[in-house]
Amino acid sequence: MQIDYTGSLDAEFKGATPAIQFRYADILLNYAEALAELDGVGNAQKIIDAFATFT
């Protein structure tokens, strides 16, 4: 892979500066895990709602 540090919006996947891409499912999972770490029982409904939006 050739990396061009000048970057270009038109040249994605064509040797331009690579972009970081996240799947929506990964974002929801990270959000749910953060809620569980903060207060799992208190945020139970928010966690359920996060997964319900994905399905």
FITI-322893 format. One record per atom (N, C-alpha, C, O, CB): residue number from 1; residue in one letter; atom name; z, x, y. Coordinates in nm, 4 decimals. Glycine has a CB too. Example, Ala and Ser with C-alpha at 12.3 -4.5 7.8 and 13.67 -1.06 7.14 Angstrom:
! residues 2
<k 1, r A, a N, z 0.7800, x 1.3190, y -0.5690>
<k 1, r A, a CA, z 0.7800, x 1.2300, y -0.4500>
<k 1, r A, a C, z 0.7800, x 1.3200, y -0.3300>
<k 1, r A, a O, z 0.8465, x 1.4236, y -0.3319>
<k 1, r A, a CB, z 0.9046, x 1.1308, y -0.4473>
<k 2, r S, a N, z 0.7080, x 1.2850, y -0.2250>
<k 2, r S, a CA, z 0.7140, x 1.3670, y -0.1060>
<k 2, r S, a C, z 0.7870, x 1.2900, y 0.0030>
<k 2, r S, a O, z 0.8039, x 1.3409, y 0.1138>
<k 2, r S, a CB, z 0.5725, x 1.4084, y -0.0598>
***
This chain:
! residues 55
<k 1, r M, a N, z 0.0000, x 0.0846, y -0.1182>
<k 1, r M, a CA, z 0.0000, x 0.0000, y 0.0000>
<k 1, r M, a C, z 0.0000, x 0.0882, y 0.1232>
<k 1, r M, a O, z 0.0827, x 0.1784, y 0.1369>
<k 1, r M, a CB, z 0.1215, x -0.0958, y 0.0005>
<k 2, r Q, a N, z -0.0903, x 0.0621, y 0.2095>
<k 2, r Q, a CA, z -0.0960, x 0.1350, y 0.3359>
<k 2, r Q, a C, z -0.0128, x 0.0586, y 0.4381>
<k 2, r Q, a O, z -0.0280, x -0.0627, y 0.4531>
<k 2, r Q, a CB, z -0.2439, x 0.1530, y 0.3853>
<k 3, r I, a N, z 0.0745, x 0.1292, y 0.5078>
<k 3, r I, a CA, z 0.1577, x 0.0655, y 0.6089>
<k 3, r I, a C, z 0.1083, x 0.1085, y 0.7466>
<k 3, r I, a O, z 0.1035, x 0.2272, y 0.7789>
<k 3, r I, a CB, z 0.3081, x 0.1019, y 0.5893>
<k 4, r D, a N, z 0.0727, x 0.0111, y 0.8249>
<k 4, r D, a CA, z 0.0238, x 0.0347, y 0.9607>
<k 4, r D, a C, z 0.1332, x -0.0115, y 1.0568>
<k 4, r D, a O, z 0.1598, x -0.1313, y 1.0661>
<k 4, r D, a CB, z -0.1128, x -0.0409, y 0.9878>
<k 5, r Y, a N, z 0.1953, x 0.0788, y 1.1264>
<k 5, r Y, a CA, z 0.3083, x 0.0428, y 1.2107>
<k 5, r Y, a C, z 0.2696, x -0.0223, y 1.3430>
<k 5, r Y, a O, z 0.3571, x -0.0609, y 1.4206>
<k 5, r Y, a CB, z 0.3891, x 0.1638, y 1.2380>
<k 6, r T, a N, z 0.1413, x -0.0350, y 1.3694>
<k 6, r T, a CA, z 0.1020, x -0.1051, y 1.4914>
<k 6, r T, a C, z 0.1161, x -0.2554, y 1.4723>
<k 6, r T, a O, z 0.1424, x -0.3280, y 1.5681>
<k 6, r T, a CB, z -0.0426, x -0.0692, y 1.5309>
<k 7, r G, a N, z 0.0988, x -0.3023, y 1.3498>
<k 7, r G, a CA, z 0.1192, x -0.4437, y 1.3195>
<k 7, r G, a C, z 0.0091, x -0.5324, y 1.3741>
<k 7, r G, a O, z -0.0575, x -0.4985, y 1.4720>
<k 7, r G, a CB, z 0.2510, x -0.4889, y 1.3739>
<k 8, r S, a N, z -0.0087, x -0.6451, y 1.3101>
<k 8, r S, a CA, z -0.1093, x -0.7407, y 1.3529>
<k 8, r S, a C, z -0.0768, x -0.8751, y 1.2901>
<k 8, r S, a O, z -0.0465, x -0.8824, y 1.1710>
<k 8, r S, a CB, z -0.2525, x -0.6936, y 1.3142>
<k 9, r L, a N, z -0.0827, x -0.9804, y 1.3684>
<k 9, r L, a CA, z -0.0555, x -1.1132, y 1.3149>
<k 9, r L, a C, z -0.1696, x -1.1631, y 1.2270>
<k 9, r L, a O, z -0.1480, x -1.2471, y 1.1397>
<k 9, r L, a CB, z -0.0308, x -1.2112, y 1.4281>
<k 10, r D, a N, z -0.2900, x -1.1125, y 1.2489>
<k 10, r D, a CA, z -0.4070, x -1.1586, y 1.1748>
<k 10, r D, a C, z -0.4271, x -1.0851, y 1.0428>
<k 10, r D, a O, z -0.5065, x -1.1295, y 0.9598>
<k 10, r D, a CB, z -0.5297, x -1.1432, y 1.2596>
<k 11, r A, a N, z -0.3582, x -0.9754, y 1.0216>
<k 11, r A, a CA, z -0.3863, x -0.8904, y 0.9070>
<k 11, r A, a C, z -0.2755, x -0.8942, y 0.8015>
<k 11, r A, a O, z -0.2511, x -0.7926, y 0.7363>
<k 11, r A, a CB, z -0.4073, x -0.7489, y 0.9532>
<k 12, r E, a N, z -0.2088, x -1.0059, y 0.7827>
<k 12, r E, a CA, z -0.1040, x -1.0146, y 0.6816>
<k 12, r E, a C, z -0.1643, x -0.9938, y 0.5435>
<k 12, r E, a O, z -0.2706, x -1.0485, y 0.5141>
<k 12, r E, a CB, z -0.0312, x -1.1507, y 0.6893>
<k 13, r F, a N, z -0.0999, x -0.9172, y 0.4597>
<k 13, r F, a CA, z -0.1433, x -0.8796, y 0.3249>
<k 13, r F, a C, z -0.2710, x -0.7956, y 0.3257>
<k 13, r F, a O, z -0.3397, x -0.7880, y 0.2238>
<k 13, r F, a CB, z -0.1651, x -1.0042, y 0.2412>
<k 14, r K, a N, z -0.3038, x -0.7332, y 0.4373>
<k 14, r K, a CA, z -0.4243, x -0.6514, y 0.4450>
<k 14, r K, a C, z -0.3906, x -0.5103, y 0.4924>
<k 14, r K, a O, z -0.4692, x -0.4497, y 0.5652>
<k 14, r K, a CB, z -0.5273, x -0.7162, y 0.5389>
<k 15, r G, a N, z -0.2766, x -0.4576, y 0.4530>
<k 15, r G, a CA, z -0.2387, x -0.3231, y 0.4915>
<k 15, r G, a C, z -0.1627, x -0.3153, y 0.6226>
<k 15, r G, a O, z -0.1310, x -0.2055, y 0.6684>
<k 15, r G, a CB, z -0.3594, x -0.2389, y 0.5002>
<k 16, r A, a N, z -0.1331, x -0.4277, y 0.6837>
<k 16, r A, a CA, z -0.0580, x -0.4272, y 0.8083>
<k 16, r A, a C, z 0.0909, x -0.4137, y 0.7775>
<k 16, r A, a O, z 0.1303, x -0.4070, y 0.6611>
<k 16, r A, a CB, z -0.0859, x -0.5557, y 0.8902>
<k 17, r T, a N, z 0.1706, x -0.4097, y 0.8789>
<k 17, r T, a CA, z 0.3147, x -0.4010, y 0.8616>
<k 17, r T, a C, z 0.3628, x -0.5184, y 0.7771>
<k 17, r T, a O, z 0.3381, x -0.6334, y 0.8135>
<k 17, r T, a CB, z 0.3866, x -0.3987, y 0.9984>
<k 18, r P, a N, z 0.4311, x -0.4929, y 0.6651>
<k 18, r P, a CA, z 0.4730, x -0.6018, y 0.5776>
<k 18, r P, a C, z 0.5789, x -0.6910, y 0.6434>
<k 18, r P, a O, z 0.6663, x -0.6427, y 0.7153>
<k 18, r P, a CB, z 0.5269, x -0.5453, y 0.4469>
<k 19, r A, a N, z 0.5696, x -0.8176, y 0.6182>
<k 19, r A, a CA, z 0.6655, x -0.9134, y 0.6723>
<k 19, r A, a C, z 0.7652, x -0.9508, y 0.5641>
<k 19, r A, a O, z 0.7304, x -0.9582, y 0.4462>
<k 19, r A, a CB, z 0.5938, x -1.0394, y 0.7267>
<k 20, r I, a N, z 0.8879, x -0.9742, y 0.6041>
<k 20, r I, a CA, z 0.9901, x -1.0193, y 0.5102>
<k 20, r I, a C, z 0.9764, x -1.1702, y 0.4967>
<k 20, r I, a O, z 0.9735, x -1.2424, y 0.5963>
<k 20, r I, a CB, z 1.1346, x -0.9788, y 0.5577>
<k 21, r Q, a N, z 0.9679, x -1.2172, y 0.3728>
<k 21, r Q, a CA, z 0.9519, x -1.3599, y 0.3480>
<k 21, r Q, a C, z 1.0659, x -1.4072, y 0.2597>
<k 21, r Q, a O, z 1.1028, x -1.3399, y 0.1635>
<k 21, r Q, a CB, z 0.8147, x -1.3907, y 0.2825>
<k 22, r F, a N, z 1.1216, x -1.5231, y 0.2924>
<k 22, r F, a CA, z 1.2283, x -1.5838, y 0.2154>
<k 22, r F, a C, z 1.1821, x -1.7191, y 0.1645>
<k 22, r F, a O, z 1.1170, x -1.7942, y 0.2371>
<k 22, r F, a CB, z 1.3566, x -1.5975, y 0.2997>
<k 23, r R, a N, z 1.2153, x -1.7504, y 0.0407>
<k 23, r R, a CA, z 1.1886, x -1.8839, y -0.0104>
<k 23, r R, a C, z 1.2967, x -1.9776, y 0.0427>
<k 23, r R, a O, z 1.4114, x -1.9372, y 0.0619>
<k 23, r R, a CB, z 1.1843, x -1.8851, y -0.1669>
<k 24, r Y, a N, z 1.2592, x -2.1021, y 0.0660>
<k 24, r Y, a CA, z 1.3536, x -2.2018, y 0.1168>
<k 24, r Y, a C, z 1.4691, x -2.2196, y 0.0191>
<k 24, r Y, a O, z 1.5829, x -2.2401, y 0.0613>
<k 24, r Y, a CB, z 1.2828, x -2.3367, y 0.1411>
<k 25, r A, a N, z 1.4417, x -2.2122, y -0.1099>
<k 25, r A, a CA, z 1.5469, x -2.2268, y -0.2112>
<k 25, r A, a C, z 1.6509, x -2.1154, y -0.1987>
<k 25, r A, a O, z 1.7702, x -2.1399, y -0.2168>
<k 25, r A, a CB, z 1.4856, x -2.2262, y -0.3526>
<k 26, r D, a N, z 1.6068, x -1.9939, y -0.1680>
<k 26, r D, a CA, z 1.7002, x -1.8824, y -0.1503>
<k 26, r D, a C, z 1.7883, x -1.9025, y -0.0276>
<k 26, r D, a O, z 1.9064, x -1.8677, y -0.0287>
<k 26, r D, a CB, z 1.6238, x -1.7506, y -0.1383>
<k 27, r I, a N, z 1.7308, x -1.9584, y 0.0773>
<k 27, r I, a CA, z 1.8083, x -1.9843, y 0.1989>
<k 27, r I, a C, z 1.9164, x -2.0885, y 0.1711>
<k 27, r I, a O, z 2.0309, x -2.0730, y 0.2134>
<k 27, r I, a CB, z 1.7159, x -2.0318, y 0.3137>
<k 28, r L, a N, z 1.8791, x -2.1948, y 0.0996>
<k 28, r L, a CA, z 1.9778, x -2.2980, y 0.0664>
<k 28, r L, a C, z 2.0871, x -2.2429, y -0.0249>
<k 28, r L, a O, z 2.2044, x -2.2764, y -0.0087>
<k 28, r L, a CB, z 1.9092, x -2.4177, y -0.0004>
<k 29, r L, a N, z 2.0490, x -2.1591, y -0.1201>
<k 29, r L, a CA, z 2.1476, x -2.1001, y -0.2095>
<k 29, r L, a C, z 2.2436, x -2.0092, y -0.1329>
<k 29, r L, a O, z 2.3644, x -2.0127, y -0.1566>
<k 29, r L, a CB, z 2.0780, x -2.0216, y -0.3210>
<k 30, r N, a N, z 2.1912, x -1.9283, y -0.0419>
<k 30, r N, a CA, z 2.2777, x -1.8427, y 0.0400>
<k 30, r N, a C, z 2.3733, x -1.9253, y 0.1252>
<k 30, r N, a O, z 2.4905, x -1.8908, y 0.1402>
<k 30, r N, a CB, z 2.1932, x -1.7520, y 0.1299>
<k 31, r Y, a N, z 2.3221, x -2.0343, y 0.1804>
<k 31, r Y, a CA, z 2.4059, x -2.1239, y 0.2612>
<k 31, r Y, a C, z 2.5175, x -2.1841, y 0.1766>
<k 31, r Y, a O, z 2.6329, x -2.1877, y 0.2191>
<k 31, r Y, a CB, z 2.3207, x -2.2361, y 0.3240>
<k 32, r A, a N, z 2.4830, x -2.2316, y 0.0565>
<k 32, r A, a CA, z 2.5831, x -2.2911, y -0.0316>
<k 32, r A, a C, z 2.6870, x -2.1877, y -0.0751>
<k 32, r A, a O, z 2.8059, x -2.2187, y -0.0825>
<k 32, r A, a CB, z 2.5155, x -2.3527, y -0.1545>
<k 33, r E, a N, z 2.6435, x -2.0671, y -0.1033>
<k 33, r E, a CA, z 2.7377, x -1.9620, y -0.1427>
<k 33, r E, a C, z 2.8310, x -1.9255, y -0.0282>
<k 33, r E, a O, z 2.9492, x -1.8995, y -0.0508>
<k 33, r E, a CB, z 2.6622, x -1.8377, y -0.1898>
<k 34, r A, a N, z 2.7803, x -1.9233, y 0.0932>
<k 34, r A, a CA, z 2.8652, x -1.8939, y 0.2086>
<k 34, r A, a C, z 2.9683, x -2.0040, y 0.2287>
<k 34, r A, a O, z 3.0842, x -1.9754, y 0.2585>
<k 34, r A, a CB, z 2.7802, x -1.8770, y 0.3354>
<k 35, r L, a N, z 2.9276, x -2.1294, y 0.2128>
<k 35, r L, a CA, z 3.0223, x -2.2403, y 0.2244>
<k 35, r L, a C, z 3.1293, x -2.2323, y 0.1166>
<k 35, r L, a O, z 3.2462, x -2.2609, y 0.1427>
<k 35, r L, a CB, z 2.9493, x -2.3741, y 0.2157>
<k 36, r A, a N, z 3.0902, x -2.1939, y -0.0037>
<k 36, r A, a CA, z 3.1866, x -2.1817, y -0.1133>
<k 36, r A, a C, z 3.2860, x -2.0692, y -0.0862>
<k 36, r A, a O, z 3.4042, x -2.0818, y -0.1185>
<k 36, r A, a CB, z 3.1138, x -2.1567, y -0.2463>
<k 37, r E, a N, z 3.2397, x -1.9608, y -0.0279>
<k 37, r E, a CA, z 3.3296, x -1.8502, y 0.0045>
<k 37, r E, a C, z 3.4275, x -1.8883, y 0.1155>
<k 37, r E, a O, z 3.5435, x -1.8473, y 0.1124>
<k 37, r E, a CB, z 3.2491, x -1.7272, y 0.0460>
<k 38, r L, a N, z 3.3820, x -1.9656, y 0.2125>
<k 38, r L, a CA, z 3.4690, x -2.0039, y 0.3236>
<k 38, r L, a C, z 3.5809, x -2.0971, y 0.2780>
<k 38, r L, a O, z 3.6989, x -2.0699, y 0.3006>
<k 38, r L, a CB, z 3.3875, x -2.0709, y 0.4335>
<k 39, r D, a N, z 3.5431, x -2.2052, y 0.2146>
<k 39, r D, a CA, z 3.6408, x -2.3037, y 0.1665>
<k 39, r D, a C, z 3.5688, x -2.3948, y 0.0686>
<k 39, r D, a O, z 3.5210, x -2.5018, y 0.1061>
<k 39, r D, a CB, z 3.7046, x -2.3864, y 0.2854>
<k 40, r G, a N, z 3.5610, x -2.3525, y -0.0563>
<k 40, r G, a CA, z 3.4829, x -2.4229, y -0.1571>
<k 40, r G, a C, z 3.5150, x -2.5698, y -0.1699>
<k 40, r G, a O, z 3.4244, x -2.6531, y -0.1689>
<k 40, r G, a CB, z 3.5021, x -2.3589, y -0.2876>
<k 41, r V, a N, z 3.6430, x -2.6036, y -0.1818>
<k 41, r V, a CA, z 3.6823, x -2.7435, y -0.1998>
<k 41, r V, a C, z 3.6592, x -2.8230, y -0.0722>
<k 41, r V, a O, z 3.6141, x -2.9374, y -0.0779>
<k 41, r V, a CB, z 3.8294, x -2.7531, y -0.2420>
<k 42, r G, a N, z 3.6890, x -2.7652, y 0.0399>
<k 42, r G, a CA, z 3.6715, x -2.8348, y 0.1672>
<k 42, r G, a C, z 3.5254, x -2.8569, y 0.2037>
<k 42, r G, a O, z 3.4923, x -2.9517, y 0.2749>
<k 42, r G, a CB, z 3.7390, x -2.7578, y 0.2768>
<k 43, r N, a N, z 3.4389, x -2.7701, y 0.1553>
<k 43, r N, a CA, z 3.2961, x -2.7799, y 0.1854>
<k 43, r N, a C, z 3.2151, x -2.8337, y 0.0687>
<k 43, r N, a O, z 3.0929, x -2.8190, y 0.0665>
<k 43, r N, a CB, z 3.2427, x -2.6451, y 0.2255>
<k 44, r A, a N, z 3.2810, x -2.8957, y -0.0284>
<k 44, r A, a CA, z 3.2116, x -2.9421, y -0.1484>
<k 44, r A, a C, z 3.0967, x -3.0368, y -0.1159>
<k 44, r A, a O, z 2.9889, x -3.0249, y -0.1741>
<k 44, r A, a CB, z 3.3093, x -3.0107, y -0.2415>
<k 45, r Q, a N, z 3.1178, x -3.1291, y -0.0253>
<k 45, r Q, a CA, z 3.0122, x -3.2249, y 0.0066>
<k 45, r Q, a C, z 2.8945, x -3.1570, y 0.0769>
<k 45, r Q, a O, z 2.7792, x -3.1926, y 0.0527>
<k 45, r Q, a CB, z 3.0678, x -3.3372, y 0.0942>
<k 46, r K, a N, z 2.9227, x -3.0606, y 0.1629>
<k 46, r K, a CA, z 2.8143, x -2.9870, y 0.2294>
<k 46, r K, a C, z 2.7326, x -2.9073, y 0.1273>
<k 46, r K, a O, z 2.6105, x -2.8970, y 0.1392>
<k 46, r K, a CB, z 2.8716, x -2.8920, y 0.3377>
<k 47, r I, a N, z 2.8004, x -2.8514, y 0.0273>
<k 47, r I, a CA, z 2.7312, x -2.7762, y -0.0782>
<k 47, r I, a C, z 2.6414, x -2.8694, y -0.1574>
<k 47, r I, a O, z 2.5263, x -2.8359, y -0.1855>
<k 47, r I, a CB, z 2.8324, x -2.7064, y -0.1723>
<k 48, r I, a N, z 2.6927, x -2.9855, y -0.1935>
<k 48, r I, a CA, z 2.6136, x -3.0832, y -0.2673>
<k 48, r I, a C, z 2.4931, x -3.1277, y -0.1850>
<k 48, r I, a O, z 2.3825, x -3.1405, y -0.2375>
<k 48, r I, a CB, z 2.6998, x -3.2045, y -0.3056>
<k 49, r D, a N, z 2.5152, x -3.1510, y -0.0559>
<k 49, r D, a CA, z 2.4058, x -3.1925, y 0.0313>
<k 49, r D, a C, z 2.2986, x -3.0840, y 0.0437>
<k 49, r D, a O, z 2.1797, x -3.1148, y 0.0514>
<k 49, r D, a CB, z 2.4597, x -3.2282, y 0.1692>
<k 50, r A, a N, z 2.3402, x -2.9583, y 0.0457>
<k 50, r A, a CA, z 2.2433, x -2.8485, y 0.0548>
<k 50, r A, a C, z 2.1517, x -2.8470, y -0.0663>
<k 50, r A, a O, z 2.0310, x -2.8264, y -0.0533>
<k 50, r A, a CB, z 2.3154, x -2.7138, y 0.0676>
<k 51, r F, a N, z 2.2091, x -2.8687, y -0.1844>
<k 51, r F, a CA, z 2.1269, x -2.8714, y -0.3054>
<k 51, r F, a C, z 2.0472, x -3.0000, y -0.3171>
<k 51, r F, a O, z 1.9396, x -3.0011, y -0.3770>
<k 51, r F, a CB, z 2.2139, x -2.8539, y -0.4282>
<k 52, r A, a N, z 2.0988, x -3.1086, y -0.2606>
<k 52, r A, a CA, z 2.0270, x -3.2353, y -0.2669>
<k 52, r A, a C, z 1.9002, x -3.2312, y -0.1817>
<k 52, r A, a O, z 1.8026, x -3.2992, y -0.2131>
<k 52, r A, a CB, z 2.1175, x -3.3497, y -0.2212>
<k 53, r T, a N, z 1.9008, x -3.1527, y -0.0752>
<k 53, r T, a CA, z 1.7809, x -3.1426, y 0.0087>
<k 53, r T, a C, z 1.6714, x -3.0648, y -0.0609>
<k 53, r T, a O, z 1.5536, x -3.0801, y -0.0286>
<k 53, r T, a CB, z 1.8141, x -3.0767, y 0.1419>
<k 54, r F, a N, z 1.7098, x -2.9807, y -0.1572>
<k 54, r F, a CA, z 1.6110, x -2.8984, y -0.2274>
<k 54, r F, a C, z 1.5385, x -2.9759, y -0.3363>
<k 54, r F, a O, z 1.4213, x -2.9500, y -0.3633>
<k 54, r F, a CB, z 1.6780, x -2.7766, y -0.2877>
<k 55, r T, a N, z 1.6066, x -3.0698, y -0.3984>
<k 55, r T, a CA, z 1.5435, x -3.1410, y -0.5100>
<k 55, r T, a C, z 1.4614, x -3.2581, y -0.4639>
<k 55, r T, a O, z 1.4020, x -3.3280, y -0.5460>
<k 55, r T, a CB, z 1.6474, x -3.1885, y -0.6074>
***
